[in-house]
Amino acid sequence: MTLNFFKTHKRTSIYDEDDFSELQNVIGSLEQIVVLPNVWTEVDNLLNGFSGNYKYSYISIFADLIELTTETYISSDKAISKYEFYHLGLTDSLILEKASTCELLITSDSRLFDYASANGIQVYDLVKAKNAKLK
């Protein structure tokens, strides 16, 4: 699976190789990334539409990423007691909860960016970074 393929996927087509390189620089080491199980599920649901050789490549890369990163579970009932749950939904509320104890939140979700910023969380917004390059 090449980066060129992601240019044709409806969820990732706005990004190019420079964006990918910049994201890698922001992340540094994959071992530093903390991911919630809810996020892995959403990623898989969004991207698991590949077929043929792309399907195997996707599954292989996805499995490697899961092994390299740290997975942290937060109980769903922790989210439903928060004000943000009613505006962000379950996964983003849990992301916001976890991000409050992390160095950086990486997102392409404008609403999540706004809530995180309002709560003093440092955020790297993929869409804002892309738009800044277009100016």
C-alpha positions as CSV (number, residue, x, y, z in Angstrom):
1,M,0.0,0.0,0.0
2,T,1.5,3.3,-1.0
3,L,0.8,6.8,0.1
4,N,-0.6,7.5,-3.4
5,F,-3.5,5.1,-2.6
6,F,-4.5,7.3,0.3
7,K,-4.9,10.2,-2.1
8,T,-7.8,8.3,-3.7
9,H,-9.6,7.2,-0.5
10,K,-12.6,9.5,0.3
11,R,-11.5,9.9,3.9
12,T,-7.8,10.8,3.2
13,S,-7.8,12.3,-0.3
14,I,-7.2,15.9,0.9
15,Y,-3.7,14.9,2.2
16,D,-0.5,14.5,0.3
17,E,3.0,13.1,1.0
18,D,4.1,16.4,2.5
19,D,1.2,16.3,5.0
20,F,2.1,12.7,5.9
21,S,5.8,13.7,6.4
22,E,4.7,16.6,8.6
23,L,2.5,14.3,10.7
24,Q,5.4,11.9,11.1
25,N,7.5,14.8,12.4
26,V,4.8,15.9,14.8
27,I,4.4,12.3,16.1
28,G,8.1,11.5,16.3
29,S,8.1,7.9,17.5
30,L,5.0,5.7,17.1
31,E,5.7,4.2,20.5
32,Q,4.7,7.6,22.1
33,I,1.2,7.4,20.8
34,V,-1.7,6.5,23.1
35,V,-4.8,5.3,21.4
36,L,-8.2,4.4,22.9
37,P,-9.9,1.2,21.7
38,N,-12.8,3.3,20.5
39,V,-10.4,5.1,18.1
40,W,-9.0,1.9,16.6
41,T,-12.6,0.8,16.0
42,E,-13.5,4.1,14.2
43,V,-10.3,4.0,12.1
44,D,-11.0,0.4,11.1
45,N,-14.7,1.2,10.3
46,L,-13.6,4.2,8.1
47,L,-10.7,2.6,6.3
48,N,-11.5,-1.1,6.1
49,G,-13.2,-0.8,2.7
50,F,-10.1,-1.8,0.8
51,S,-10.2,-4.8,-1.5
52,G,-7.7,-7.1,-3.2
53,N,-4.0,-6.5,-2.4
54,Y,-4.9,-3.3,-0.7
55,K,-7.0,-5.1,1.9
56,Y,-4.0,-7.3,3.0
57,S,-1.7,-4.3,3.1
58,Y,-4.2,-2.3,5.2
59,I,-4.7,-5.1,7.7
60,S,-1.0,-5.7,8.0
61,I,-0.2,-2.0,8.6
62,F,-3.1,-1.6,10.9
63,A,-2.0,-4.6,13.0
64,D,1.6,-3.2,13.1
65,L,0.3,0.2,14.4
66,I,-1.7,-1.4,17.1
67,E,1.4,-3.3,18.3
68,L,3.6,-0.2,18.2
69,T,1.3,2.1,20.1
70,T,-0.1,2.1,23.7
71,E,-3.7,1.3,24.0
72,T,-5.6,2.8,27.0
73,Y,-9.1,1.9,28.0
74,I,-11.5,4.5,29.6
75,S,-14.9,3.3,30.7
76,S,-17.8,4.7,28.7
77,D,-19.6,5.7,31.8
78,K,-16.8,8.3,32.5
79,A,-17.8,10.1,29.3
80,I,-21.6,10.2,29.9
81,S,-21.2,12.3,33.0
82,K,-19.4,15.0,31.1
83,Y,-21.0,18.1,29.5
84,E,-19.0,17.4,26.3
85,F,-20.7,14.0,25.8
86,Y,-23.9,15.7,24.6
87,H,-22.0,17.7,21.9
88,L,-19.1,15.4,21.0
89,G,-20.5,11.9,21.4
90,L,-18.8,9.0,23.1
91,T,-15.5,8.5,21.4
92,D,-14.6,12.2,21.2
93,S,-15.6,12.7,24.8
94,L,-13.3,9.9,25.8
95,I,-10.5,11.3,23.6
96,L,-10.9,14.7,25.4
97,E,-10.7,13.0,28.8
98,K,-7.5,11.2,27.9
99,A,-6.0,14.2,26.1
100,S,-6.1,16.1,29.4
101,T,-3.3,14.0,30.6
102,C,-1.2,13.8,27.4
103,E,1.3,16.2,25.8
104,L,-0.6,16.6,22.5
105,L,-3.9,15.7,20.8
106,I,-3.8,15.0,17.1
107,T,-7.1,15.4,15.2
108,S,-8.8,16.4,12.0
109,D,-12.1,17.0,13.8
110,S,-12.8,20.8,14.1
111,R,-15.3,20.4,17.0
112,L,-12.9,18.2,19.0
113,F,-10.2,20.8,18.3
114,D,-12.4,23.6,19.6
115,Y,-13.3,21.7,22.8
116,A,-9.7,20.6,23.5
117,S,-8.3,24.1,22.9
118,A,-11.0,25.6,25.2
119,N,-9.8,23.1,27.9
120,G,-6.2,24.1,27.6
121,I,-5.1,21.0,25.7
122,Q,-2.4,21.4,23.1
123,V,-3.8,20.2,19.7
124,Y,-2.3,19.6,16.3
125,D,-5.2,19.9,13.8
126,L,-4.5,18.1,10.5
127,V,-7.1,20.2,8.6
128,K,-5.9,23.5,10.0
129,A,-2.3,22.5,9.1
130,K,-3.4,21.7,5.6
131,N,-5.4,24.9,5.2
132,A,-2.4,27.0,6.4
133,K,-0.3,25.5,3.6
134,L,-2.9,26.5,1.0
135,K,-2.7,30.2,1.9
